[in-house]
Amino acid sequence: MERLDEVEQQGVIGAFDKRTIIELSSDVVKEIAQKYGNVQKGVGDIMGGALVETSARKLKNEAKREVAVSLLKMGKLTIEEIAECSELNIVEVEQLAKLHTL
């Protein structure tokens, strides 16, 4: 934790990255403790599998969707411009546009 605090203060990582590392580390420790007999398999299952969805990542993705919806409601930008501004892909913005008929 001290090392994470140091690299955050140095600007090497941001608060989001720090929180993600902490959450993932906690998940790894819990998983290893449950599968005490086979540590290597436990780590492989967690880190080698599909993208791990952390609460920080969920919040970030929700914020991106909220930005896109706000921009859609303004009605001044194209789908492509909204995708670029919100860091979503075009398909996601199109889906949001259908859900939030303006």
Z-matrix of the N, CA and C atoms (Angstrom, degrees):
N
C 1 1.436
C 2 1.533 1 110.84
N 3 1.320 2 116.01 1 -38.73
C 4 1.467 3 119.13 2 178.73
C 5 1.516 4 110.76 3 -62.27
N 6 1.303 5 116.47 4 -41.65
C 7 1.476 6 120.50 5 179.81
C 8 1.525 7 110.49 6 -64.45
N 9 1.326 8 117.10 7 -40.89
C 10 1.460 9 119.87 8 177.29
C 11 1.524 10 111.05 9 -62.68
N 12 1.340 11 116.56 10 -41.46
C 13 1.460 12 120.15 11 176.93
C 14 1.536 13 110.56 12 -60.47
N 15 1.332 14 116.52 13 -41.87
C 16 1.469 15 120.54 14 -179.59
C 17 1.530 16 111.57 15 -62.78
N 18 1.331 17 117.01 16 -49.04
C 19 1.467 18 119.01 17 -177.39
C 20 1.523 19 111.72 18 -69.24
N 21 1.331 20 116.90 19 -27.91
C 22 1.465 21 119.09 20 174.85
C 23 1.529 22 110.02 21 -69.04
N 24 1.325 23 116.86 22 -44.21
C 25 1.464 24 121.05 23 179.84
C 26 1.526 25 111.31 24 -64.69
N 27 1.329 26 117.10 25 -30.85
C 28 1.467 27 121.41 26 178.12
C 29 1.527 28 111.68 27 -78.33
N 30 1.309 29 116.84 28 -9.38
C 31 1.454 30 120.48 29 179.67
C 32 1.519 31 114.05 30 83.67
N 33 1.333 32 117.01 31 10.33
C 34 1.466 33 120.67 32 179.50
C 35 1.523 34 110.37 33 -70.50
N 36 1.336 35 116.03 34 -39.52
C 37 1.462 36 121.28 35 176.01
C 38 1.522 37 108.26 36 -128.53
N 39 1.319 38 115.66 37 158.61
C 40 1.460 39 120.70 38 177.50
C 41 1.514 40 110.86 39 -98.12
N 42 1.319 41 115.62 40 177.52
C 43 1.458 42 121.39 41 -179.28
C 44 1.529 43 111.39 42 -61.82
N 45 1.347 44 116.84 43 -37.76
C 46 1.466 45 120.87 44 179.09
C 47 1.527 46 110.44 45 -62.61
N 48 1.341 47 116.44 46 -46.15
C 49 1.469 48 120.50 47 179.72
C 50 1.525 49 110.88 48 -63.06
N 51 1.326 50 115.96 49 -42.93
C 52 1.464 51 120.23 50 179.91
C 53 1.525 52 110.52 51 -60.31
N 54 1.336 53 116.45 52 -47.14
C 55 1.456 54 120.72 53 -179.17
C 56 1.533 55 111.06 54 -63.32
N 57 1.321 56 116.70 55 -39.58
C 58 1.461 57 121.04 56 178.40
C 59 1.519 58 110.98 57 -62.92
N 60 1.324 59 117.11 58 -43.95
C 61 1.474 60 121.24 59 178.77
C 62 1.527 61 110.25 60 -61.56
N 63 1.315 62 116.85 61 -43.10
C 64 1.467 63 120.56 62 -179.92
C 65 1.529 64 110.35 63 -62.88
N 66 1.336 65 116.88 64 -45.68
C 67 1.462 66 120.25 65 -179.17
C 68 1.525 67 111.73 66 -64.82
N 69 1.334 68 116.11 67 -43.58
C 70 1.467 69 118.89 68 -179.88
C 71 1.525 70 111.17 69 -65.59
N 72 1.318 71 117.23 70 -39.87
C 73 1.464 72 120.99 71 178.48
C 74 1.521 73 110.69 72 -61.72
N 75 1.316 74 115.84 73 -42.64
C 76 1.460 75 120.49 74 178.44
C 77 1.526 76 110.88 75 -61.75
N 78 1.346 77 115.76 76 -43.13
C 79 1.471 78 120.00 77 178.63
C 80 1.527 79 111.09 78 -61.52
N 81 1.318 80 116.38 79 -40.93
C 82 1.466 81 120.81 80 -179.67
C 83 1.524 82 110.01 81 -64.14
N 84 1.323 83 116.87 82 -46.70
C 85 1.468 84 120.75 83 -179.17
C 86 1.528 85 110.39 84 -60.79
N 87 1.319 86 117.86 85 -44.69
C 88 1.470 87 120.64 86 179.08
C 89 1.524 88 111.28 87 -61.09
N 90 1.311 89 116.21 88 -43.48
C 91 1.458 90 120.35 89 -178.09
C 92 1.533 91 111.01 90 -66.78
N 93 1.308 92 116.19 91 -41.99
C 94 1.468 93 120.25 92 179.45
C 95 1.522 94 110.05 93 -63.96
N 96 1.322 95 117.10 94 -42.06
C 97 1.461 96 120.45 95 -179.43
C 98 1.528 97 111.02 96 -62.22
N 99 1.325 98 117.39 97 -35.96
C 100 1.459 99 120.79 98 179.73
C 101 1.524 100 111.65 99 -71.88
N 102 1.314 101 116.80 100 -31.60
C 103 1.467 102 121.10 101 -177.63
C 104 1.530 103 109.22 102 -111.48
N 105 1.290 104 115.79 103 48.06
C 106 1.457 105 122.77 104 -173.05
C 107 1.525 106 112.99 105 -50.69
N 108 1.303 107 118.32 106 -34.71
C 109 1.453 108 121.46 107 -176.11
C 110 1.521 109 114.22 108 -70.86
N 111 1.312 110 118.37 109 -22.55
C 112 1.461 111 120.23 110 -176.55
C 113 1.530 112 109.68 111 -137.68
N 114 1.330 113 116.07 112 76.57
C 115 1.465 114 122.50 113 -175.00
C 116 1.523 115 111.44 114 -60.32
N 117 1.298 116 118.32 115 -45.70
C 118 1.461 117 120.94 116 -176.18
C 119 1.529 118 110.92 117 -60.67
N 120 1.322 119 117.58 118 -42.70
C 121 1.455 120 120.36 119 178.81
C 122 1.524 121 110.54 120 -64.75
N 123 1.320 122 117.37 121 -40.71
C 124 1.468 123 121.17 122 179.71
C 125 1.519 124 112.10 123 -59.61
N 126 1.309 125 117.32 124 -45.00
C 127 1.461 126 120.88 125 178.94
C 128 1.520 127 110.07 126 -66.66
N 129 1.320 128 116.97 127 -42.17
C 130 1.461 129 120.66 128 179.05
C 131 1.518 130 112.67 129 -61.65
N 132 1.333 131 116.24 130 -39.89
C 133 1.465 132 120.36 131 179.03
C 134 1.531 133 111.39 132 -62.14
N 135 1.315 134 116.03 133 -41.16
C 136 1.463 135 119.64 134 -177.49
C 137 1.523 136 111.16 135 -75.62
N 138 1.304 137 117.28 136 -52.07
C 139 1.459 138 121.30 137 -170.90
C 140 1.523 139 112.93 138 -83.91
N 141 1.311 140 118.50 139 -22.61
C 142 1.455 141 120.38 140 -176.56
C 143 1.515 142 113.86 141 -95.10
N 144 1.307 143 116.79 142 -7.35
C 145 1.452 144 120.63 143 -176.05
C 146 1.508 145 112.91 144 -82.95
N 147 1.301 146 114.29 145 -160.45
C 148 1.460 147 120.72 146 179.81
C 149 1.515 148 110.19 147 -64.14
N 150 1.305 149 115.79 148 166.97
C 151 1.454 150 122.34 149 179.83
C 152 1.518 151 110.19 150 -52.45
N 153 1.325 152 115.68 151 127.81
C 154 1.450 153 120.84 152 179.48
C 155 1.526 154 108.37 153 -80.48
N 156 1.302 155 116.16 154 127.34
C 157 1.463 156 120.97 155 -177.53
C 158 1.524 157 108.54 156 -97.74
N 159 1.320 158 117.15 157 107.37
C 160 1.454 159 121.56 158 178.42
C 161 1.519 160 109.43 159 -93.60
N 162 1.317 161 115.71 160 163.59
C 163 1.465 162 118.60 161 178.13
C 164 1.520 163 110.34 162 -64.68
N 165 1.336 164 117.74 163 -34.42
C 166 1.466 165 120.49 164 177.37
C 167 1.523 166 110.68 165 -63.74
N 168 1.328 167 116.94 166 -41.83
C 169 1.466 168 120.60 167 179.55
C 170 1.535 169 110.22 168 -66.34
N 171 1.326 170 116.58 169 -39.66
C 172 1.463 171 120.40 170 178.23
C 173 1.523 172 110.59 171 -60.85
N 174 1.333 173 116.45 172 -44.14
C 175 1.463 174 120.26 173 179.36
C 176 1.528 175 111.45 174 -63.39
N 177 1.316 176 115.91 175 -41.39
C 178 1.461 177 119.99 176 -179.85
C 179 1.529 178 110.39 177 -64.05
N 180 1.324 179 117.42 178 -43.55
C 181 1.469 180 121.17 179 179.71
C 182 1.521 181 111.24 180 -66.15
N 183 1.323 182 116.98 181 -38.08
C 184 1.465 183 119.85 182 177.59
C 185 1.531 184 110.50 183 -65.17
N 186 1.320 185 116.48 184 -39.25
C 187 1.471 186 120.18 185 178.24
C 188 1.527 187 110.75 186 -63.17
N 189 1.327 188 117.52 187 -38.90
C 190 1.465 189 121.30 188 177.65
C 191 1.530 190 110.48 189 -62.12
N 192 1.335 191 115.94 190 -42.21
C 193 1.467 192 119.74 191 179.25
C 194 1.526 193 111.04 192 -65.97
N 195 1.332 194 116.55 193 -38.82
C 196 1.461 195 120.24 194 178.90
C 197 1.529 196 111.10 195 -64.26
N 198 1.326 197 116.71 196 -39.93
C 199 1.465 198 120.78 197 176.75
C 200 1.524 199 109.37 198 -61.04
N 201 1.317 200 116.46 199 -46.94
C 202 1.469 201 120.58 200 -178.73
C 203 1.525 202 111.06 201 -61.22
N 204 1.326 203 117.75 202 -43.82
C 205 1.461 204 120.80 203 -179.87
C 206 1.530 205 110.42 204 -62.97
N 207 1.327 206 116.88 205 -42.20
C 208 1.467 207 120.04 206 178.39
C 209 1.520 208 111.01 207 -61.20
N 210 1.323 209 116.44 208 -43.28
C 211 1.464 210 120.18 209 179.45
C 212 1.523 211 111.48 210 -67.36
N 213 1.324 212 116.79 211 -36.43
C 214 1.465 213 120.27 212 176.82
C 215 1.527 214 110.38 213 -62.96
N 216 1.314 215 116.58 214 -41.93
C 217 1.462 216 121.16 215 -179.00
C 218 1.530 217 111.23 216 -64.66
N 219 1.333 218 116.89 217 -32.92
C 220 1.462 219 120.11 218 178.17
C 221 1.526 220 110.89 219 -65.54
N 222 1.333 221 115.81 220 -33.30
C 223 1.453 222 121.08 221 175.57
C 224 1.520 223 115.66 222 70.75
N 225 1.317 224 118.43 223 21.48
C 226 1.466 225 121.01 224 -175.89
C 227 1.523 226 113.68 225 -107.41
N 228 1.334 227 117.44 226 -11.76
C 229 1.457 228 121.13 227 -176.17
C 230 1.526 229 110.62 228 -116.84
N 231 1.317 230 115.47 229 156.71
C 232 1.460 231 120.48 230 175.34
C 233 1.525 232 109.17 231 -78.47
N 234 1.309 233 115.87 232 165.33
C 235 1.467 234 121.66 233 176.52
C 236 1.535 235 109.76 234 -56.67
N 237 1.321 236 116.39 235 -42.60
C 238 1.461 237 120.91 236 -179.16
C 239 1.530 238 111.26 237 -63.37
N 240 1.321 239 116.79 238 -41.69
C 241 1.469 240 120.33 239 179.30
C 242 1.529 241 110.89 240 -66.79
N 243 1.316 242 116.10 241 -39.24
C 244 1.462 243 119.97 242 178.31
C 245 1.527 244 110.35 243 -65.71
N 246 1.314 245 116.46 244 -40.69
C 247 1.469 246 120.31 245 177.32
C 248 1.523 247 110.36 246 -59.59
N 249 1.304 248 116.49 247 -42.99
C 250 1.463 249 120.57 248 -179.75
C 251 1.533 250 110.96 249 -66.16
N 252 1.318 251 117.32 250 -44.60
C 253 1.470 252 121.66 251 -178.33
C 254 1.530 253 112.17 252 -66.99
N 255 1.317 254 116.86 253 -37.50
C 256 1.460 255 120.94 254 -175.23
C 257 1.524 256 113.20 255 -91.57
N 258 1.316 257 116.55 256 -8.11
C 259 1.472 258 122.40 257 -176.74
C 260 1.528 259 112.44 258 64.81
N 261 1.334 260 115.99 259 25.77
C 262 1.462 261 121.14 260 172.56
C 263 1.519 262 107.93 261 -101.34
N 264 1.325 263 117.02 262 164.15
C 265 1.464 264 117.58 263 175.21
C 266 1.531 265 109.15 264 -87.00
N 267 1.301 266 115.88 265 165.73
C 268 1.462 267 122.06 266 -173.87
C 269 1.524 268 111.53 267 -59.87
N 270 1.320 269 117.60 268 -40.13
C 271 1.466 270 121.30 269 -179.30
C 272 1.534 271 110.23 270 -61.64
N 273 1.331 272 116.82 271 -42.66
C 274 1.462 273 119.94 272 179.43
C 275 1.529 274 111.42 273 -62.85
N 276 1.334 275 116.54 274 -41.76
C 277 1.463 276 120.25 275 179.16
C 278 1.524 277 110.10 276 -65.71
N 279 1.321 278 117.00 277 -41.09
C 280 1.471 279 119.88 278 177.57
C 281 1.518 280 111.30 279 -61.13
N 282 1.336 281 117.30 280 -39.90
C 283 1.464 282 121.30 281 178.20
C 284 1.528 283 110.53 282 -64.66
N 285 1.332 284 116.38 283 -42.44
C 286 1.462 285 120.00 284 177.32
C 287 1.527 286 110.89 285 -62.88
N 288 1.330 287 116.41 286 -38.34
C 289 1.463 288 120.44 287 179.76
C 290 1.526 289 110.40 288 -63.08
N 291 1.339 290 116.99 289 -38.14
C 292 1.470 291 120.42 290 178.35
C 293 1.523 292 111.36 291 -68.22
N 294 1.354 293 115.88 292 -38.48
C 295 1.465 294 119.73 293 -179.67
C 296 1.520 295 112.62 294 -69.99
N 297 1.311 296 115.26 295 -32.93
C 298 1.464 297 120.93 296 -176.64
C 299 1.526 298 109.21 297 -113.35
N 300 1.315 299 115.39 298 65.67
C 301 1.460 300 119.34 299 -178.39
C 302 1.510 301 108.66 300 -58.17
N 303 1.302 302 113.67 301 126.94
C 304 1.462 303 119.08 302 -173.36
C 305 1.510 304 111.78 303 -101.27
